[in-house]
Amino acid sequence: MTTQHIIVLGAGRVGATMARDLAKDGEFKVTVADVSETALGRLQGLGTRKADLSNPAGVAAAVDGADLVVGAVPGFMGFETVKAVLQAGKDIVDISFFPEDPFGLDDLAKEKGCVAVMDCGVAPGCGNILLGHMATQLDRVDRFVTLVGGLPVVRSWPFEYQAGFSPIDVIEEYTRPSRYVAHGKEVVMPALSEPELIEFPGLGTLEAFNTDGLRTLLHTIDAPFKIEKTLRYPGHIEKMRMLREVGFFSKEPVAVGGVMVAPLDLTTKLLFPMWQMKEGDEDFTILRVIVEGEKDGRKAIHTFDMLDRYDPATGFSSMARTTGFTCTAVARLVASGSYTHKGISPPEFVGRQPGAKDFVLAELAKRGIRINESVT
């Protein structure tokens, strides 16, 4: 039997982690494509292709010969990258969190006969898979809550934060309006709004705030209450709100000494070096998913908790592990022919398939990532 060829688009922290996971034990032939020779140079032992993924021709060339594509480009490139992959007739499992509606590519995916799983990280991603599964187990879903955050173990002033994935996508979380559902109606609030303090055993107090993480769950799962909140160390929200309200996250150029400068460009130049995770920096990822509903006339509350930490043995950050290994688990489902839905699939569609949720959780557990469920 011929070994399947998986091409990973993006050689960043998460892309590299996924590539190494897929390549271990010779399970797949893996090639990583990226424009950065420096990033590709760190992937010794893996096949690499230098490719400009910012244009459709570069993507088409990069995925030539692939049996399956795994997408790991920054969010602002995600939609066009996935579109180019589908136009090339390739199945894809993708983690990029792009602002566009992924279902805008549904007709193309179906026309090409492609499986396309979107938003397949930790949240959105793993949390969606859990909810999709629970929607098949409960007679009715009443409330869905996701709390998620990736944080450094060492709290360094002033931001007490490091970006475990593309920093520009973090800023997008802080600026994109947040949507959630209350009493059956969609509510739109500013990002970073409605903060609350939540105590987590073993970690202490974290602050939660609105971000636009529900995405497809706004419409694919029927429930009168649905919300996603991001977790940070207390005090982080106020700093980010100040920068946003002053205009440091604006893309509109302003005149500075006769030169037009976009404030966001300056902000990223200053912030990103401070947020950059360095070799050996330890982080943790926390995820809590609460699904309330009714089964056989009785109320049921299912709570799923995950706390994962940096792995010193591999050097993989926790955010890369939890995001990447969720994606590679689903990639294995697609590669094996176990998941065959043609068109766009948000992760909750995967969770609806019998056995898929157990497979994903088992794959995570093999890699030391455990999700514990409690039922009330």
Buried (B, 14 or more C-beta within 10 A) or exposed (E): EEEBBBBBBBBBBBBBBBBBBBBEEEBBBBBBBBBEEEBBEEBEEBBBBBBEBBBBEBBBBBBEEBBBBBBBBBBBBBBBBBBBBBBBEBBBBBBBBBEEBBBEBBEBBBEBEBBBBBBBBBBBBBBBBBBBBBBEEBEBBBBBBBBBBBBBEEEEEEBBBBBBBBBBBBBBBBBBEBBBBEEEEEEEBBBBEBBEEBEBEEBEEBBBBBBBBBBBBEEBBEBBBBBBBBBBBEEBBEBBBEBBEEEBBBEEEEEEEEEEEEBBEEBBEEBBEEBEBEEEBBBBBBBBBBBBBEBEEEEBEBBBBBBBBBBEEBEBBBBBBBBBBBBBBBBBBBBEEBBEBBBBBBBBBBBBBEEBBEBBBEBBEEBEBEBEEEEE
